[in-house]
Amino acid sequence: MARSLNSQRLVEFTQDLVRLPSLSGEEQHVAARVEQEMRALGYDSVEVDANGSVVGVLQGAQPGPTLLLDAHTDTVTISPGAPWQHDPFGAEIDGDAIYGRGTADMKGALAAMVHGAAAVDRAQLRGRVVVSASTLEEVMEGVALQAVMAAWPPDMVIIGEATDLQLVHGGRGRAELHLTTTGKPSHSSAPHLGRNAVLDMVRVIDAISTLQLGEHPLMGPAILALTDIISQPWPGNSVIPSICNVTYDRRLLPGETAAGVIAEITGLPGVQGLPLSISIGDNSYTAWTGATLSAHKFFPAWVVDAGAPIVTRALAALAQVGQAPRLSAYRFCTNAAYSAGVAGVPTIGYGPATEADAHVIDERLRLNDLFAAAAGYGALIAELNGDN
């Protein structure tokens, strides 16, 4: 039979998660707390995989599809120079909200998933429900989720990133572009004998500022944002820099390719003829378990048709618990870049808080949204995997 949601326990679990710092690769304490809660709530099986993701499984009484719900356990750091009014790890309740790093992105959603799934009537459940508390999402979207999906191949996926309780059926992707100009060193008292790589890069940056990017009716414009610039040698003691590296964060739209986003820069008139190379970033990160995960940092955009069964049934399910979500899309990149963008599994997004609540000072989550999300996850499970 169905188990009623214990609102106080849900709040306390959320607070416990927020009080445990969990930068990417350091999520072990949150993982242990999630594992403990899943076992206490009666999940049929709970395991921690090689990448440190916690996977809880609820097995239905009848055969049916596998529904995967995913929320990541890592958070970004506390940015220096911007004081918080609330302790970032205090999980303080002030008025109608919990404050702290990860409340919105996305420990509140994780707690709501764990409790919302556990409250579903197992006797009415078909197939299985898999709740994934995945690692390293903030640095490599979808890579840890890929391993979870390999172990528990899903027929449908729900991503719990913030949607303000709206229903998302698409999202931007992300690419990390590395640009390098190569010059010729000389003494800075005779710059004409060298070639200044920084000045060449300035020309590249100016040319890129004229680039006209595409726009999508659901997820808005593509974005190309400069995130760092580094010259070599550094410090440049009386030496003209021979290398200049910049990184651009490119937010992707459906259908864009790695070759395409590079070609749109190399094809600019102001860039042609300059000693420029461009590549997609390749990075490796170490999970808290010691496992090494590598990623080619091109995470594709994705979109699911608004008339797809997963979308229409999800809308009906949320209506059953008094919610009337509108359809929208993620403007940031999520683990759905793998589940939908690479693997092609029908995927939706649904979660508490807004995208604007993520990565900010005094991050917060309204209590009523936490409760509504838990009810929403339960309703989605009952509809997508229920005996109906």
N, C-alpha and C positions, 0 to 999 in steps of 0.2 A: 504494500500500500504506500501511497505518497506520504512523505514526511513533511510536516510544516516547517517553513523557514524560521529559524531562530535568529531574529534580528539582532539581539544583543550579542550573540556569539559571532555573527557575521561581522559586526563592527569590531569586536575584540580581535578577531582573526586579522582583519584588515590592519588594525593598529599594530599588531605583532609584526606583520610583514614590513610595514613602513619603518618600524624601529630598527630593522636589521639592514644596515647598508649593504648594497649589492651592485657595485660597479660591474661592468662586463668582465667576466672571468673570475669574479669574486662572489658568486651567488650562492655559495654552499650553505650559509645559514638560513637563507630564505628557502632553499630547496628542502632542507631538513624540516623546516616548519610546515611547508606544504605537504610533504610526505606524512608527517604526523597527523595533520588535519584530515587528509584523505582516508587514512586508516581509521581514525576515530569516527568518521562519518560513514564507514561501512562500504567503501569501494571494494569491488571484487578482487582487484589486484592493483598493486602500486609498485612501481619500479623506478629506479634512477638509471638513465642510460649512460653511455660512455662519455657523452658531452655534458652531463650534469643536469639534463632536463628531467623533470619528474613527470611520470605518465601514470595517470589513474584511469582504470577501466571499470565501467559499469556494464554488466552483461545482461541483455534482455532475456525474457522468458521464451521468446520466439525468434526464429531466424529473421534476418533483415539486414539493412545497410549499416555501415560504420560511419558514424558522425564524429568528427574531430573538432573539439573546441580548443583554441590555442591562445595563451597569454604569456608574454615573456616576463622573466623574473629580474632582468638587469635594469639598471637606471643609469642616467647620465650623472655626472658629478655636480657638486655645488660650485657654481661659478664664483671666482674671487671678485671682491670689490663691490658686490651687490648684497647688502645685508638683508637677512630675512627678519620679519617681525615675529615669526613662529619658528621654533626649533625644527630644522629640517628632518630630524629623526625623532621628534617628540610625539608624533601622531596625535597632536592636541586636537580636541574637539572644541571649536569656538563657534558659537551660534549654531548654524545648520550644516557645518562642514567639518571634515577631517583635514588637517593641514600636514604637509610633509612631503619629502621627495618620494615620488612614485605613487602618490595617492591617485593621480589622474593617469599617469603613464608608467605602469598600468597595474599596480598591485590591488587597487580597488576592483578592477575588472576581474583579475585573477581570483580574488576572494569570492566575488559574486558567482563566477563560473563553478568553482569548487562546491559552493553551497547550493547553488541553483540546480546543478546536475544531481547532487546527492538527494535532493528533495523529490525527484521524479519517482512516480510509482513504477517500481521495477517490474511488477507483474504485467503492466501494460506496455512494456518496452520491447520493441523488436530490434534485433541486431545488437550492436554495442555502441556505447558512447565512450569516447576517449577524451580525457581532459589533459592537455599538455601544458606544463609550466616550463617553457623553453628558455634556453640561455642565449646570450651573446647577440640578441636581436639589434641592440643599439649600434653595433659595429658591423654586422653582416646579416642583413635581413634574409630570413628564410633558410639559412645554412643549417642551423641546429634543427629547425622544423623538418628539413628534408630527411634527417635520420629518424625522427619520430614517425614520419609518414612511411618510410621504408619498413619499419617494424610493424606498424599498424596501418595498412593502406586504407585510406578513407574514401568513401563515396561522396562525401560533402564535408566542407570545412566552414567553421565560424571563427573569424578573427575578432578578438575582443578589444582591439584598440579603440580609442575614444571616437564616438560618433554623435555624442549628445543624445543618445538613445534613438537616433535615426537609423535607417537601414542603408548600408553602403553596398553597392554592387560593382564597384570599380575603384581603382586607385592609381595614382602616379607611381612610376618606378623611379629608380635612382641610379646614376652612374657617377663614378669618381674619375675625373679626367686629369691626367698629369701632363703638363706641357713643359717642355724644356727648350730653351734657346742656348746655343753654344757659340761663344765668341772666341776672342783671342786675348790672352793676358798681356799687359804691358805695365810699365811704371805709370802711376797716376800723374806724374809730372809730364808724361808724353802720351796722352791718351790716343793721339792720332796714329800711334804705332800698333795699337791693339784694336779689338772690337768688343764693345761693351755689351755683354749679354743682357744686362738689365734694360738698357735702352732699346734693344731689340724686343724684349718682352713688353715694354711699354707700348711699342707699336702694335704688338699682337693684341694686347688688352684693349687698346683703342679700337682696333678693327673689330674685335669681338663685341664691343659695345654697340655696334651698328647691326648686329645679327638679328634678323627677324625670325622669331621662333613660332612654332605652331600653337594652336589652341584646340581644346577638345570641349564639346558642349557640356559634358558631364563634369569633367575634372579641371577645367580651366586651362591656363597657358602652361606651356613648358617653361622651365626656368634654368638659367645658367648663372650661378653665383660664384664669384671668386672667394675662396676661403683661406688661402695662404700664399705667400710669396717669399722665396728664400734664394739668396745669391751665394755663390761660391767663388773664391774662398771667403770665409767669414770667420773672424772680422777681416775686412779687406784692408790690410795695412799697406797703403801706398800701391795697391795693385788693382788694375781694372778687372772687374769680375768676368770670368770666362764661362760661367754657367749661371743660369737663372731658372729656377723651377717654380711653377705655380700649380695650384690645384683648383679645379672648378668642380662644384657640385651641380650636376645636371639632373633636373627633375624631368622624368620621361613621360611621354604620352603613349597610348596603345599603338603598336606597330613600329615604333622606333627601334633601330638596331644600333649596335656598337659602331659598325662601319659608317652608318649614316650620321651619327652625331660627331664623329671625327671629321668626316668629309665636309660637313657644313662649315667647319672652322678652316680647314686647309684650303677650301675653295674661296675664301674671302680675298678680294683684291689686295687689301692691305697686308695680307699675310704671305702671299705668294712671293717666293724669292728669299724669304728670311730663313735663317738656319734653325728651323723649328721642328721638333718631334712631338707627337701626341700619342698617348697610350691610355688604356683603361687600367686602373689600379689593380694590383694583385697583392693581397695582404693575408697574413696568417695570424691567428689569435690562439691563445692557450686557454682552454676551459678550466674551470676550477678543479676538474678531475685530473688534469694534466694532459688531456687529449689536445691535439693541435688541429684546428679547423682552418682551411684555406678557402679563399673566395676570390673569384674574378669579379670585381666590383661593378658589374652591370646587372642590375636587378630590374626586370622588365615591368612595365605598366600592365594593367589587366582590366578587363571589363566583362561582366556577365550580363547577358540580355535581361532587360527589365521584365520580360515575360517568361523567363526561365522558371521552372517549378520551384527551385530553391528560393527564389525571390517572392513569388506570389504566395507560396505557403508560409514563408516567414512573416509576410505582412499580415496574413490571416491569423497566425499564431499570436503575434503581438497585440492584435486587436482584441483577442480573447482575454488579455490581462489589462485592458483599458488603455493601451497605448496606440497612438495613431502616427507612426513614423512616416516621414517623407523619404523618398529615395534620394541618395546623394552618393558622393565618392570621396575617398581619402585624398587629401592634397599632399600628404606625406607618404613615405614608403613604409610598408609593413611586411610581415612574414607572408602575406598573400602574394607578394612578388614571386615566391616559389610555388605555393599551393595552386594558385590560379595562373600566374604568369608563365611558369615553367612547366609544372606538372599538369595543368589544364583541368584540375579538379574543381567542380562547381563550388564557389566560395562567396560568402557574404561577410560583412563586417557589422558588428553591433557592440556597443559598449557605453559605459557612463563617461561623463566629462566631455569637454570639447578639445579639439586639436590645439586651440589657443591656451589651454590649461597645461599643456605638456612643456617640460624643460624651463619653467619660469620660476621666479622667486615666489615664495609663499604658495607653492603648488597646493591645490586643494581639490576635494571631492565632496559634493553635497551628499548628505546622508540619504535623502530621499531618492537620489539617483542611484546610489549603491543598492538600495532595496529594490528599486524598479528594475535594475539590471539583473539582479538575481532572479526575480520573477520572470523577466524576459527570457533569460537563458533556459529556465525550466519550461516555459511555454514553447520555445523553439525546439527543444528536445522532444517534448510530448507530441508536437506536430510532425516533425521530420522523422522521428523514430517510433512514434506511438502506434498503438494498435487501433488504427482508424480507417 
